[in-house]
């Protein structure tokens, strides 16, 4: 019977995933973007699509920088990369505040989208990969715990941080963005500084021996990687369609049910849904990640995808706001579940040596979905406002069906070491 090697000095393992969870809590504030979607379109006259591009760029560069970061982590210490990521993300919020001050949409794209998104990716992949290395005996549970922090970040932002800052600054969005950047720096930088490799990890070499690089890069062109990437993309795209517009969607439904509701009541309801969805997103990462240790990674993804197809087919018939909220939360539970199960899936299939590179590369699916999901919904809302919800739900169901069909060709068998 084989045994799993556990890093030495077992009691000191726990600060690593806890620091990673705190760092991810800071990073997850990006998921509260729909909180600002309507205020920004109203205050600056920008279209839904124009504002949504800020979020899309942030998620796009998250995935791209995570891919690069995963490659670098194969021969670099995690602490400098995590610190750089936290600093870039905090600076992205500060530049976002400057962009709003000057009503400069390109600066908002560059600051919050490009620089902030780059910071998100560097810190995200570093925290997950480092925690996984410390807990090879509990991969699904620990990576789920770390990324749960990312899911809960929107709760903190939508129900605590953003409302408090709006009240303190008298609804000044410029000040809200700037203060958020400072708070993220104050919390994220100390958490990032705690990340380190296990004590039995060899000191990173300045260069990778020649046989290793082709061996690792070959993983990125194998059919298994392509299928995993596509299944991940389908699940993320469906979730992103809600995350980017869940607050406006609920507000539209509430306004249709009761046209007399004021803007403040609608905004509060939207923030509540963001918060509840954030909890579901965070719990999904932990619960599905742990469940994948029991069911297997492939069957976990099949259940995630199949159950969501049913939800999206039901949603067009839903007129009750509370039922809509429950179904949204379930979709986000499954969305988070994909992120909870995927790190362990990559580790199982490709092994610890290739995990940073392959996991970073597979997060480019997040980049693509970060553009596809929000822009699909934004385009539909701008072009077909009367049927936006129904069209969005039907398209999400179709995307998830494609993911489910692709998952039938996957299995949990590890690749051979020389693959």
Protein Blocks (a to p, Z undefined) as FASTA:
>chain_A
ZZddddehkllmmmmmmmmmmmmmmmmmmmmmmmmmmmmmmmnopafklmmmmmmmmmmm
mmmmmmmmmmmmmmccfklmmmmmmmmmmmmmmmmmmmmmnopaklmmmmmmmmmmmmmm
mmmmmmmmmmmmmmmmlmmmmmmmmmmmmmmmmmmmmmmmmmmmmmmnoopaklmmmmmm
mmmmmmmmmmmmmgccdfklccddfbdcfklmmmmmmmmmgfklmmmmmmmmmmmmmmmm
mmmmmmmmmmmmmmmmmmmbcfklmmmmmmmmmmmmmmmmmmmmmmmmmmmmmnopklmm
mmmmmmmmmmmmmmmmpcbfklmmmmmmmmmmmmmmmmmmmmmmmmmmnojmlmmmmmmm
mmmmmmmmmmmmmmmmmmmmmmmmmlmmmmmmmmmmmmmmmmmmmmmmgcfbdcdfkZZ
